[in-house]
Amino acid sequence: MARRSSGGSSSSNRSSGGRSGGSFSSSRSSRSSSSSSGSSRGSISRPGSSSPSGIFGNSSRKKVGTSPFRIPAGGSRRPTARGSGVNTAGCAGCSGCSLFAFGVIVIAIILIVLVVSGTFSSCGSNSGNIEITKSTIAREPLPKGSVNETGYYTDELGWINKDSVLINGMKHFYQETGVQPYLYITDTVNGSHYPTDDDLADFAGGLYDKLFTDEAHCLIVFFEYGDGYMDRYVCGNQAKTVIDNEAADILLDYIDKYYYYDNFADEEFFAKAFSDAADRIMTVTRSPWIPVFIVIGIIAVIVLLLFWWSNVKRQKNIEAKQTQEILNTPLEKFGDQEVEELTKKYEKKDEGNESKES
């Protein structure tokens, strides 16, 4: 059997890669039952226990935070008062006031939405400074019939209490990608609690041949013992056309991320990692600025329309005021003005004749 390469590269028909993590002063407490070996996810370091140097906690993707996931409590939006009134013909400045008030309201709402969305985004995309790899490739799922379907997991540590929860998440991955995932949870590799990266790689490669009869599976071996963990993936020749290096990084990112969420049971943490990874893998990640630019464009159009409407309204108010002033002027006043103008005209004419005679 050809040896699988590490780090996600491929030197044979299958691709393989993995990571390690752990070695924290404190970490999540497992809510599942303990295994016979005493290994549980996120257990506190035992006094006097240690791991060989270079196996755990030396990954370039080492995590620095283990605080439980918290979603800020959402408060109700402060109601905005919109006063009603009647525009009169003589109040040309009212439309400007209304426009200013409306602009302030729009800006306030936009700021609230951006702050709230930014808060949830930062909470949802980072835990211990973990950034999920972006999906930059449009992928197509494997055609139906590619997989010789099997079970979905092996749990040597007794972590999984509700297998339906785990299987639902993994089935979602299968439905979206066409690649059937398989999770193997253990604390022993070839009789050792302290395997090297190469030991785990060989162990995962051998498992693939024992468990599957096709090249359309993605095997994830999750190893944990003491206060450290390592994971390793092996994708078959067909599976790697969908689960390429970038897609595998996305899946491992989500496993790293949810590993430290205290409010997830063990089966929930794995299920959500597979489910969320499938959605991201099969969708090209959009730039976060695109929606922002769309919102800014919409606001700009609204502002221009409001200015146009304000000018039209102001002109109508001026014309209405002038019309009202004409209607309110007595008819006698128009007659007096004509008589006065004629009188002045003839007086000037008489003065001109007298000056000529003299």
Buried (B, 14 or more C-beta within 10 A) or exposed (E): EEEBBBEBEBEEEBBBBBBBBBBBEEBBEBBBEEBEBEBBBBBEBEEEEEBEEEBBBEBEBBBEEBEEBEEEEEEEEEEEEEEEEEEEBEEBEBBEEBBEBBBEEBEEEBEEEEEBEEEEEEEEEEBBEBEBBBBEEEBEBBEEEBBEEEEBBBBBBBBBBBBEBBBBBBBBBBEBBBBBBBBBBBBBBEEEBBBBBEBBBBBBBBBBEEBBEBBBBBBBBBBBBBBBBBBBBBBBBBBBBBBBBBBBBBBBBBBBBBBBBBEBBBBBBBBBBBBBBBEBBBEEBEEEEEEEEEEEEEBEEEBEEBEEEBEEBBEBBEEEBEEEEEEEEEEEEEEEEEEEEEEEEEEEEEEEEEEEEE
